[in-house]
Structures are given as C-alpha cells and as structure tokens.
Amino acid sequence: MAHTALENNLECSVCHDFVPEKSFSLVGHSGSWGALSEDNMTLLREAFSSWANSNYTDSLHAEEKITCAGCHRNALPGFGDTVENSRCLECHGPMDRLAKKTDPKNRVNSENLVNFNPHASHLGEINCTVCHHAHYPSKSYCLECHRTFKMKIQGAETEG
C-alpha cells in the first residue's frame, strides 16, 4: 500500500480523485469515501504528512504499517473527530492490561513523588484521546491538576 511507504511523498491526486464538496475516491474505482471541502482536504493532507513524518503518535502507528483506516476505519475523519476507546483497545487493550502495565510497581518512577497510575484514574475510564493525540502533540491530562507528577507519554513534545 502506498501509504505505508514513508519515503513516498506523493501528492494525493496521483492516486485519488477529489471533487470539492462532492467526492473523494481512489482513481479507477467506483464509489466515494465521502465529500470533502477544500479546508478538510487541506487538513487531510496535513494529517497524512504528520502520519508519515512527525514525532507524534500517528507516526508511531505508521512505523508499524498502520494506515489511517487502522484507527478511522473507512470513514474520512473531519476536523475535531476523535477515535473511540474501543478502537484503540482493539490493539492496545484491554484497559485492565494497560493499567497493569503502567502500575507503579511495574515501572520506574525515579523521583517517587507520587504513587499513580494514569490508566487506573480516579476519574474512571476516560477517552484515550484525552491524552494520546495522533496528529499533534500528546499531553497527559493528569498534569492539569497533578503538577508534581513526572510522566512520560509517547508523542509528546516535552515530558511533564
């Protein structure tokens, strides 16, 4: 699949037909994945470029050959769309396994400031995308209140 070739920096129109507000499809195939505005097509181009070349979570997925459909299925995501937990947990879950993996007894907290587990939050099960962003820097939601936590999160610009 062309999308898995990270060195491939082709323009979308090489393989896709795009008619603003009408259709977005694969050249030579019938059917459309939906209608995109020029603005949404720009966002799609930026998301794909990020997926192929960023330091964010999307690029980590690209390294594993996971394409857009791996998270978004066959729908064209719109601005502000998110991925449901069930989709993330198909590969990364179940949640209790994630909680066990990030349990303080199973990892090193060099400063031992607090005994916390971001996947066993007092808030209950929150959306994965509250912390883990794909096409822009990830950020730990816990740090909004718990500023003394030292947390590493993949796809973040800096550590909290």
Secondary structure, 3 states (H helix, E strand, C coil): CHHHCCCCCCCHHHCEEEECCCEEEECCCCCCCCCCCHHHHHHHHHHHHHHHHCCCHHHHHHHCCCCHHHHHCCCCCCCCCCCCHHHHHHHHCCHHHHHHHCCHHHCCCCCCCCCCCCCCCCCCCCCHHHCCCCCCCCCCHHHHCCCCCCCCCCCCCCCC
